[in-house]
Amino acid sequence: MRPYDERLDHFLSRAAKVFADQGYHSTTMRDLAAATDMSLAGMYYYVRGKEELLFRIQERCFMRVLAGAESALAGLGDADPSGRLQAFIRHHVTFFAAHMAEMKVLSHEANSLTGERQRKVDAIKRRYVDLLEGLLKDVAPDESAVDRSAATYTLFGMMNWIYNWYDPAGEIDPERLADLIARTFIGGFAEARSTVHGG
């Protein structure tokens, strides 16, 4: 990852909010300059254009959530598979509860990048998906690869949809929401497995 730059970090966060509110394609560099309190020249110091800005937002977000998940799992040692899956879910939900605009941008603008930028983001995303799929394999080693892949995207769907309805300042804090999602998914996944396999 690039060295930390507080001004760049602030710029990317504010730009993500603009893309989330207005949509990537209808946002201009002038809109971004106004919303981020940056001159056009200041923005062009960091990015060469709007697509590079979207790429930097997506790359930064996926790298952070991946690194955070790996760190959370590394701190568990030999925890049981369900505990490791719960830790992944807790990290994902609490991370994106603090980055709701980025979550919306990642969901809505997944196909707005092109060429090498798209390939780079897809490669990071693939590592993150593979990490979750590996955790599900540990939880349900007898599950078919097709069902496990579908379960992976089902869980991401549950977690990522929260940007549509969830208020982190509301009655359910992010940790409680994460635990609720974990209980719902892990319980349902185990129940579905026992039914399918005659358990």
Rosetta blueprint (number, residue, H / E / L):
1 M L
2 R L
3 P L
4 Y L
5 D L
6 E H
7 R H
8 L H
9 D H
10 H H
11 F H
12 L H
13 S H
14 R H
15 A H
16 A H
17 K H
18 V H
19 F H
20 A H
21 D H
22 Q H
23 G L
24 Y L
25 H L
26 S L
27 T L
28 T L
29 M H
30 R H
31 D H
32 L H
33 A H
34 A H
35 A H
36 T H
37 D L
38 M L
39 S L
40 L H
41 A H
42 G H
43 M H
44 Y H
45 Y H
46 Y H
47 V L
48 R L
49 G L
50 K H
51 E H
52 E H
53 L H
54 L H
55 F H
56 R H
57 I H
58 Q H
59 E H
60 R H
61 C H
62 F H
63 M H
64 R H
65 V H
66 L H
67 A H
68 G H
69 A H
70 E H
71 S H
72 A H
73 L H
74 A H
75 G L
76 L L
77 G L
78 D L
79 A L
80 D L
81 P H
82 S H
83 G H
84 R H
85 L H
86 Q H
87 A H
88 F H
89 I H
90 R H
91 H H
92 H H
93 V H
94 T H
95 F H
96 F H
97 A H
98 A L
99 H L
100 M H
101 A H
102 E H
103 M H
104 K H
105 V H
106 L H
107 S H
108 H H
109 E L
110 A L
111 N L
112 S L
113 L L
114 T L
115 G H
116 E H
117 R H
118 Q H
119 R H
120 K H
121 V H
122 D H
123 A H
124 I H
125 K H
126 R H
127 R H
128 Y H
129 V H
130 D H
131 L H
132 L H
133 E H
134 G H
135 L H
136 L H
137 K H
138 D H
139 V H
140 A L
141 P L
142 D L
143 E L
144 S L
145 A H
146 V H
147 D H
148 R H
149 S H
150 A H
151 A H
152 T H
153 Y H
154 T H
155 L H
156 F H
157 G H
158 M H
159 M H
160 N H
161 W H
162 I H
163 Y H
164 N H
165 W L
166 Y L
167 D L
168 P L
169 A L
170 G L
171 E L
172 I L
173 D L
174 P H
175 E H
176 R H
177 L H
178 A H
179 D H
180 L H
181 I H
182 A H
183 R H
184 T H
185 F H
186 I H
187 G H
188 G H
189 F H
190 A H
191 E H
192 A H
193 R H
194 S H
195 T H
196 V H
197 H L
198 G L
199 G L
